[in-house]
Amino acid sequence: YEFVFCDSYDVEGAAPSCPPNVLETSCPNRKDCYVGCESAQADTWIAYDSGATGYCAKYGDGSYLARLGESDQPRHHFDDFFWAFITIFQVLTGENWNEVMY
């Protein structure tokens, strides 16, 4: 399970995902936050009540999505070997271990 969030944008329906038409295996480790938009809003910038903005575009599968930006993924995670090693090293050395815990 990956801890990836889009809460900081405070837009209902925002979810972290790979860019449309990109396979999950070729997706970068840090996914972007997308939210659905209407076809009438295509090729325009949309401002949400929370102050977040996103560019609405049509993708090859016929969906309309607005990219809000990068998702919030903690630096400390176990999604791949490199970051798992760094996280364990940080805990073992006692350097900012509480950031990993909380």
Salt bridges, closest charged atoms under 4 A:
GLU24 OE2 - LYS31 NZ 2.68
ASP32 OD2 - ARG67 NE 2.94
ASP79 OD2 - HIS77 ND1 3.64
GLU99 OE1 - HIS76 NE2 3.40
